Amino acid sequence: MIPSILGYLDYRSWLKDAYDSRKEETSFFSYRYMAGRLDIDAGWLVKIFQGKLQLPDRAVAGVQKLFGLQGREAEFFEELVAFSKARSRSETARSFNRLMDLKGLDARSTEDRHASFYLDWRHTVVRSLIGITSFRGDYEALGRMCDPAISAEEARQSVELLEGLDFIQRDEHNLWKLKDVHLTQGQSVPRQAVRKFQADTLRLAERALHEIHPDEREISTQTVALSHADLPLIRSWVADFWRQVQILTQNSPAPDQIYHLGMIFFPVGRTKPQKKNPGR
């Protein structure tokens, strides 16, 4: 049986599972056969399954027909593709809300709620603030602690989401507390939600560059010439640095600020220019 599309937040994961299911049922069902039905290159299709390329919009109807998607499931698949391709904050939020409407309350999963956590930077900040303050329910004060400040209603929505995710709980003194100090990104969180979170933090970094005094921030960049073979070593250094930050976080005696910490390392020039890839 082909798995229900309503249980996914990444259309490429569903496509791969649907393909595997159909392959088990029908021996001739192959990458080449599927690509032919969708009028795309077989190599392109493989890269779609790998998450490296996007499904062309012209192939959406072909997938719906090939796997018998109708009604709500057909709409859900089309919206999943749009969600994966969304670029702006408003597009991502609109698409995600539409997916939740199509799925319905009864069918929403933990994965859906975790995606909601990453779709807005304020949720992570509110969670961290609850971990270092005595918060009982003054949402206006909690919102003012955020930088930039958020409204009392936005703070309340974040607290409700965190409670629903079982990230926070009240103690015997009616104070909100973290259930777990450290939070790691689950494998089930769709890449589009994570990319949205990363884009938000980059925008916050740009704001900090102009609005926060240099004594209260550290922003530095460097352009270097290295070999692609050096990338694994850089990644190992980054991993080691994150471990040191986690140790510092555990041992900090009286934390009084919440920071976003990110490291970026990406190519801005090549000796062998690559062709532009319209599918990314």
N, C-alpha and C positions, 0 to 999 in steps of 0.2 A: 504494500500500500504506500502510495506517495504521501509523505508527511504533510500535515496541514500547514499552510503558509502562515496562518494566524499565530503560530507558536514561535515565529522568528522576528528578529529585528535587523537582520542582515540578509538581504535578498540573495547574496552570493552563497551564503551557507545553505540556504534552502535549495538553491539551484543545484548545488553539488549533491545534497541528500536526495533530491528528487531524481536527479540523473542516476545515482547509484541504485535507487529503488527501481526505476524503469529498466535499468540494465539487467537487474536480476530477473525481471519478468520477461524481457525480450532480448534475446541474444544479439540481434542485429543492431540494437540501439547503441550507438557509439558517438564519440566526439564528432567524427566526421558527419554522421547521419544527422545529429542534432544541429550542428553548424549549418548544414545544407538546408534544413528546414527553417532556420532563422536567417538565412542568407548572410552569414558572416563567416570569416575565416576560422578554421578549426583551431589554429594556433592562438587566435584572439580569444576563442571560447575557453581554452585552457587557462589563459591568463586572467580571465574573468573569474573562474573558479578559484584561482590562487589569490584573488583580491588585488591584482596588479592593474587591471583595466575595468572599465565600466561597460555595462550592457548598453548598446546604442538604443536610443529612444524608438527607432523604427523596428526594433526586434521585440519590444515589449508585448505587442499583440501576438506575435508568433509564439512566445513562451506561454502566454495564457491559453492559446489554442493547443499547443503541443502537450501541455500537462492538464488540460481540461479545467482550467480555472474559470469560474463563472461567478457572477454576482459580487457578493462582498469579498470573496477571496481574490477575484480578478482586480477589484479596486484596491485591495490591500497590497497586492504585488506591485501594482503601478505606483502606489504611494511609497512603498519601500524603496523602489528605484529612485524616486524623487528625493527621499530622505537621505539616501547615500550620496546623492549629487549636490545636495544643498550646500551653499557657500556662506550665506549671511546668517546672522543670528535669527533674524525674523523668519527666514525660509526654513531653517532647521526646526524652530519652535512650531511653526504652522504645520509642517509636515508631521512632526511627532504627535502633535495633538490630534491631527486627522487620523493617524494610525491608531491611537487609543480609542477614538470614537468608533472606528470600524471594528476594533477588537471587542469592545464592550467591557464593562466593569468586571463581569464574572470571569472573563478569560484573561485578565491581566496577570502577569507573572512577576516574580521577584526581579527578573531581568529587566522588565519594563520600568520598575521603580528605580533600579540601579542606574538605568539610562537617564532617568529624570534627574538624578543626583549630579550627573556630569554635564547636564545641559545648561547649567547656570553656575557661574563661579561663586555666587553668594552662599550656596549651600555648603561648600567646603569651608568657607570662612566662618559662617555661623557655627558649624560643628566645632571648629577649632576654638572659637571664642568660648563656647560652652565648656570646653575642656579646661580653661584657665580662669574662668570667672564664676561668680556666685549668681547664677541666673535662675530666677523663680518664675518669670513671666512678664517682665517689663520689656515688651517688644520694641517700644520707641527707643529706650536706652540701648538695647542690643543693636538696633539698626544704626544708631549713631556711632557705635564702636567700629563699624565696618568702614573701610577706606577704599573707594568712596562710600559715603553713607547711603544706606538703603532705607526705605520706608518701614514703618512699624508693621504694615500689612505684609510686605515682602519678608520681613524677619519672621513673622508668624507662619507664613507659608513654608519657609525653610525648616522651622522647628517641627511642623506637622509632617513634612516629608521625612525628616531624620527619625522621628518617632515611628513612622510607618515602616521605615527600613530597619528598625530595631538597632539604630546606631546610638541612641540616647535613651535614658530612663531617669525617672525621679528617684531620689534617695529618701531616707527616713525623715529628712528635714525639708522635703518638698523642693529640693534643688535638682535641676537637671544636670546629669552627669553622663560622660561617655561610657558606653558599654565596653568598648575596646579602644585603647589609646591609639594604636596604629591601624591604619586602613590601607588595604592594598586593592588595586584594580582587579576585579574578577575577569576571567576569560570570557564570560558571557556578555560583557558590556560591548555593544556594537562600536566599531571603529569610528563611525560618524559622530557618536556622542563624545568619544574621547578627543577627536579632532576639534569638536566644538569647544570643549573645555580648554584645550591647548591654545586655540585661537583667542579665547577670552583672556587667558593669562598673558598672552603676547600684547593684547590691547591694553591691559592693565600696566604692563611694563612700559609701554610707550607713554601712558599717562604719568607714571612715576618719574620718567625721564624729565618731564617738563614741570611737574607740580610738586614733587617731593624733594626736599633739600638733600644735596649729596651726602651730608653727614648721616642721613637716615636710610641710605640705600647703597647698593654696590652694583653698578652696571658697567661692564667693560666688554669690549669686543676686540678681536684680533684676526687679521687675514694672513693665512700661512700657506706655504706650498708644501704638500705632502704627497706621498703615494697612496693610491687606493688600498694597498696592502697594509698601510699603517692604521686603517680604521679599526680593526679588532683591538689593537693596543690602546687606542683612544677610548674605546668602549670599556675596556677593562679598568682604565684609570677612572672613568666616570662612575662605574659600579663601585669602585673602592671609595670614591668620594662620598657617594650616597650612603654607604655603610658608616662612614665617619659622621655624617650629618645625623643619622639615626641614633648613634651612640650619644652625640651631643644633646639631641632632643630628649633622650631618656634620662640624662644626667643634669639637665638644666634645672637649677634649684627653684627659680621663681620666674617662669616665663610671663612676660607682660605684653608681648606683641605677636601678631600672626604675620608670617612672611610667606610669599610665594617664591619658591626657588626653582629655577629652571636652567637647563644647559642646552645650548643649541650648537650643532656642528653639521654644516651642510655645504655642498659644493657651490661655488659661485663662478667657477671658471674651469675649463678642461682643455687639455692639449689636443684632444680628439672630440670636437663638438658633436653632441648627440642630436639626432633628429627630434623635432617636437612630437610629443605623443598626445594626440587629441583625446585619448581615452582616459587619461589620468585626471 
